[in-house]
């Protein structure tokens, strides 16, 4: 018995198989190169088209901007022409007719205020110079600050804040709560103000010590009527009982506190009889009584 065996060969083993495979690979490479080249050309064309479209959009955008700027300039010109034509008429229609002055004017003359700003308020709502009015009013000695505002259509409101005098300074001027020295021509009744004095450049220092000393003395019912700072920084106090107190610049507040501690042990009747107390000692004080002089 014979057996037929059929042998199958691969294409590579067939005659001419390798040549066919080589030709196929070359063709495949050529197709790939062609595809890449075609894709690159397509990308370049798309890029050129995009650039062209962008250039067209840029031109359109610039033209649109020019149109907008032109319309804006035209609108401004029209507005200016209309404004120039109608503003004079509008100004005549809104002339200032009412000037309201508020604030507690205890020491400022209202008639003098009206005379000072009379020419300045003869204007219209838009042109009135509020800064000029403020500058004029703040020259008044009693006026501390001025606030001015317009009220549509033809009014202005002036609010005046006066200075508060807390003491006489050098017996001829006044001292405000902010330690500002001012000298009004007319001084109305200000009540019982203390009299402070000292070197011209020491007003703030004197006022500060006045408040501290007066606070300490109030514990025994005493108040400062006058306080004088001497050249060597020693103090002379005149109290409401007509008592005179002298103290140097060394621990002056502490010495006054020690004096008050001593007076707390004395009756009010005895305190009234004390004429003077000298605290210019390192450890102690000297009292001058209406009947006799004591040292402690």
C-alpha positions as CSV (number, residue, x, y, z in Angstrom):
1,X,0.0,0.0,0.0
2,X,1.3,3.3,-0.9
3,X,0.6,6.5,1.0
4,X,0.3,9.8,-0.8
5,X,1.8,12.6,1.3
6,X,1.2,16.1,0.1
7,X,3.7,18.7,1.2
8,X,2.6,22.3,1.5
9,X,5.1,25.0,1.0
10,X,4.9,28.6,2.3
11,X,4.9,31.4,-0.2
12,X,8.4,32.3,0.9
13,X,9.6,28.9,0.0
14,X,7.9,28.9,-3.3
15,X,9.9,29.9,-6.2
16,X,9.7,33.7,-6.6
17,X,8.0,34.2,-3.2
18,X,10.6,36.4,-1.8
19,X,10.6,38.7,-4.8
20,X,6.8,39.1,-4.4
21,X,7.1,39.9,-0.7
22,X,9.8,42.5,-1.4
23,X,7.7,44.2,-4.0
24,X,4.8,44.3,-1.7
25,X,6.8,46.0,1.1
26,X,8.2,48.5,-1.3
27,X,4.7,49.3,-2.5
28,X,3.5,49.6,1.1
29,X,6.3,52.1,1.8
30,X,5.5,54.1,-1.2
31,X,1.8,54.3,-0.2
32,X,2.8,55.4,3.3
33,X,5.1,58.2,1.9
34,X,2.3,59.3,-0.4
35,X,-0.1,59.4,2.5
36,X,2.2,61.4,4.7
37,X,3.0,63.8,1.9
38,X,-0.7,64.2,1.1
39,X,-1.4,64.8,4.8
40,X,1.3,67.4,5.1
41,X,0.0,69.2,2.0
42,X,-3.5,69.2,3.5
43,X,-2.2,70.6,6.8
44,X,-0.3,73.4,5.0
45,X,-3.4,74.2,3.0
46,X,-5.5,74.3,6.1
47,X,-3.0,76.5,7.9
48,X,-2.9,78.9,4.9
49,X,-6.7,79.0,4.8
50,X,-6.8,79.7,8.6
51,X,-4.3,82.5,8.3
52,X,-6.3,84.0,5.5
53,X,-9.5,83.8,7.5
54,X,-7.7,85.4,10.5
55,X,-6.4,88.2,8.3
56,X,-9.9,88.8,7.0
57,X,-11.3,88.8,10.6
58,X,-8.6,91.3,11.7
59,X,-9.5,93.6,8.9
60,X,-13.1,93.4,9.7
61,X,-12.3,94.0,13.4
62,X,-10.2,97.1,12.6
63,X,-12.9,98.5,10.4
64,X,-15.5,97.9,13.2
65,X,-13.3,99.7,15.7
66,X,-12.9,102.7,13.3
67,X,-16.6,102.8,12.9
68,X,-17.1,102.8,16.7
69,X,-14.5,105.4,17.3
70,X,-16.0,107.6,14.7
71,X,-19.5,107.3,16.2
72,X,-18.1,108.0,19.6
73,X,-16.3,111.1,18.4
74,X,-19.5,112.3,16.6
75,X,-21.6,111.8,19.8
76,X,-19.1,113.8,21.9
77,X,-19.2,116.6,19.4
78,X,-22.9,116.7,19.4
79,X,-23.0,116.6,23.2
80,X,-20.5,119.6,23.4
81,X,-22.5,121.6,21.0
82,X,-25.8,121.0,22.8
83,X,-24.1,121.6,26.2
84,X,-22.7,125.0,25.0
85,X,-26.0,126.0,23.7
86,X,-28.2,125.1,26.7
87,X,-25.9,125.5,29.7
88,X,-26.3,129.3,30.0
89,X,-30.1,128.9,30.0
90,X,-29.8,126.1,32.6
91,X,-27.5,128.1,34.8
92,X,-30.0,131.0,34.9
93,X,-32.7,128.5,35.9
94,X,-30.7,127.1,38.9
95,X,-29.4,130.3,40.6
96,X,-28.7,129.9,44.3
97,X,-31.8,131.2,46.1
98,X,-31.5,129.6,49.6
99,X,-28.4,129.4,51.9
100,X,-29.1,127.4,55.1
101,X,-26.7,127.8,58.0
102,X,-26.8,125.2,60.8
103,X,-24.7,124.6,63.9
104,X,-24.7,126.1,67.4
105,X,-23.4,129.6,66.9
106,X,-22.9,130.8,70.4
107,X,-20.0,133.1,69.7
108,X,-20.2,133.8,65.9
109,X,-22.2,136.7,64.6
110,X,-24.6,135.5,61.9
111,X,-24.8,138.9,60.2
112,X,-21.0,138.9,59.8
113,X,-21.2,135.4,58.2
114,X,-23.9,136.6,55.7
115,X,-21.8,139.7,54.8
116,X,-18.6,137.6,54.3
117,X,-20.2,135.1,51.8
118,X,-22.7,137.4,50.2
119,X,-20.8,137.8,46.9
120,X,-19.7,134.2,46.8
121,X,-23.3,132.8,46.9
122,X,-24.5,135.0,44.1
123,X,-23.9,132.2,41.6
124,X,-25.6,129.2,40.1
125,X,-25.8,125.6,41.4
126,X,-23.0,124.4,39.2
127,X,-20.5,127.2,39.3
128,X,-20.7,128.1,43.0
129,X,-17.3,127.8,44.7
130,X,-17.8,125.8,47.9
131,X,-14.1,125.8,48.7
132,X,-13.9,129.6,48.6
133,X,-16.8,129.9,51.0
134,X,-15.3,127.3,53.3
135,X,-11.9,129.2,53.3
136,X,-13.6,132.5,54.1
137,X,-15.6,131.2,57.0
138,X,-12.8,129.3,58.6
139,X,-10.9,132.6,59.0
140,X,-13.5,133.5,61.7
141,X,-11.7,133.1,65.1
142,X,-14.5,131.1,66.7
143,X,-15.1,128.7,63.8
144,X,-13.4,125.4,64.0
145,X,-14.6,123.7,60.9
146,X,-17.1,124.2,58.0
147,X,-19.0,121.6,55.9
148,X,-20.8,122.8,52.8
149,X,-22.9,120.8,50.3
150,X,-25.3,121.5,47.4
151,X,-29.0,120.8,47.6
152,X,-30.7,120.5,44.3
153,X,-31.9,122.5,42.6
154,X,-31.0,126.0,44.0
155,X,-29.8,125.7,47.6
156,X,-26.6,125.1,49.7
157,X,-26.3,123.9,53.3
158,X,-23.5,125.3,55.5
159,X,-22.9,123.5,58.8
160,X,-20.6,125.3,61.2
161,X,-18.7,123.8,64.1
162,X,-17.5,126.3,66.7
163,X,-14.4,126.0,68.9
164,X,-14.9,125.2,72.6
165,X,-12.9,127.4,74.9
166,X,-11.7,125.6,78.0
167,X,-9.4,128.3,79.5
168,X,-7.9,131.7,79.2
169,X,-4.3,131.8,78.0
170,X,-1.9,134.5,79.2
171,X,-5.0,136.5,80.4
172,X,-5.6,137.8,76.9
173,X,-6.3,134.9,74.6
174,X,-8.3,131.7,74.7
175,X,-7.3,128.0,74.6
176,X,-9.6,125.5,72.8
177,X,-10.1,121.9,73.7
178,X,-7.6,121.0,71.0
179,X,-5.0,123.3,72.7
180,X,-5.3,125.8,70.0
181,X,-4.6,129.4,71.0
182,X,-7.0,131.9,69.4
183,X,-7.8,135.6,70.0
184,X,-11.4,136.7,69.0
185,X,-12.1,140.4,69.0
186,X,-15.3,139.9,70.9
187,X,-15.6,137.5,73.9
188,X,-19.0,136.9,75.3
189,X,-19.6,135.6,78.7
190,X,-17.8,132.2,79.0
191,X,-18.5,131.5,82.6
192,X,-15.7,130.6,85.1
193,X,-12.9,129.5,82.9
194,X,-9.5,128.7,84.5
195,X,-6.5,131.0,83.6
196,X,-3.5,129.2,82.2
197,X,-0.2,130.8,81.5
198,X,3.4,129.9,80.7
199,X,5.9,130.0,77.9
200,X,4.2,130.6,74.5
201,X,5.2,127.2,73.1
202,X,4.0,125.2,76.2
203,X,0.3,125.6,75.8
204,X,-0.3,121.9,75.2
205,X,1.9,120.9,78.1
206,X,0.2,123.4,80.5
207,X,-3.3,122.2,79.5
208,X,-2.3,118.5,79.9
209,X,-1.0,119.1,83.4
210,X,-4.0,121.3,84.3
211,X,-6.4,118.3,83.6
212,X,-4.2,115.9,85.6
213,X,-3.8,118.2,88.6
214,X,-7.4,119.2,88.7
215,X,-8.5,115.6,88.6
216,X,-6.4,114.8,91.7
217,X,-7.6,117.9,93.6
218,X,-11.2,117.2,93.0
219,X,-11.0,114.4,95.5
220,X,-11.2,117.0,98.3
221,X,-13.4,119.5,96.5
222,X,-10.7,121.7,95.2
223,X,-10.4,123.2,91.7
224,X,-7.7,125.1,89.9
225,X,-8.7,128.7,89.1
226,X,-5.3,129.6,87.7
227,X,-2.2,127.6,86.8
228,X,1.1,129.2,85.8
229,X,4.2,127.4,84.5
230,X,7.4,129.3,85.4
231,X,10.6,129.3,83.4
232,X,12.2,126.6,85.5
233,X,9.2,124.4,85.1
234,X,7.9,124.9,88.6
235,X,4.1,125.3,89.1
236,X,2.0,127.9,90.9
237,X,-1.6,126.9,91.4
238,X,-4.4,129.2,92.6
239,X,-7.4,127.1,93.9
240,X,-11.0,128.0,94.4
241,X,-10.5,128.5,98.2
242,X,-7.9,131.2,97.4
243,X,-5.2,128.8,98.5
244,X,-1.9,129.0,96.7
245,X,0.1,125.8,96.0
246,X,3.7,125.8,94.7
247,X,5.4,122.7,93.4
248,X,8.6,122.1,91.5
249,X,9.0,119.9,88.4
250,X,10.3,116.9,90.3
251,X,7.5,114.4,90.8
252,X,5.0,117.2,90.9
253,X,1.9,115.1,90.4
254,X,3.0,112.6,93.1
255,X,3.6,115.5,95.5
256,X,0.1,116.9,94.9
257,X,-1.3,113.4,95.5
258,X,0.5,113.3,98.9
259,X,-1.0,116.7,99.7
260,X,-4.5,115.5,98.9
261,X,-4.0,112.4,101.1
262,X,-3.1,114.8,104.0
263,X,-6.0,117.1,103.3
264,X,-8.5,114.2,103.4
265,X,-7.7,113.9,107.1
266,X,-8.6,117.6,107.7
267,X,-12.1,119.1,107.9
268,X,-13.4,121.3,105.2
269,X,-13.4,124.3,107.6
270,X,-9.7,123.8,108.2
271,X,-8.9,123.4,104.5
272,X,-10.6,126.8,103.8
273,X,-8.3,128.4,106.3
274,X,-5.1,127.3,104.6
275,X,-3.5,130.2,102.7
276,X,-0.7,128.4,100.9
277,X,1.1,125.1,100.6
278,X,4.7,124.8,99.5
279,X,5.5,121.3,98.0
280,X,9.0,122.2,96.8
281,X,10.6,119.9,99.4
282,X,12.0,116.4,98.8
283,X,10.3,114.9,101.8
284,X,7.6,117.1,103.2
285,X,5.6,120.3,102.7
286,X,5.1,123.7,104.3
287,X,1.6,125.0,105.1
288,X,0.7,128.6,105.8
289,X,-2.5,128.8,107.9
290,X,-4.6,131.9,108.4
291,X,-3.7,131.7,112.1
292,X,-0.3,130.1,112.1
293,X,2.3,128.5,109.9
294,X,2.9,124.8,110.0
295,X,5.6,122.6,108.6
296,X,5.2,118.9,107.8
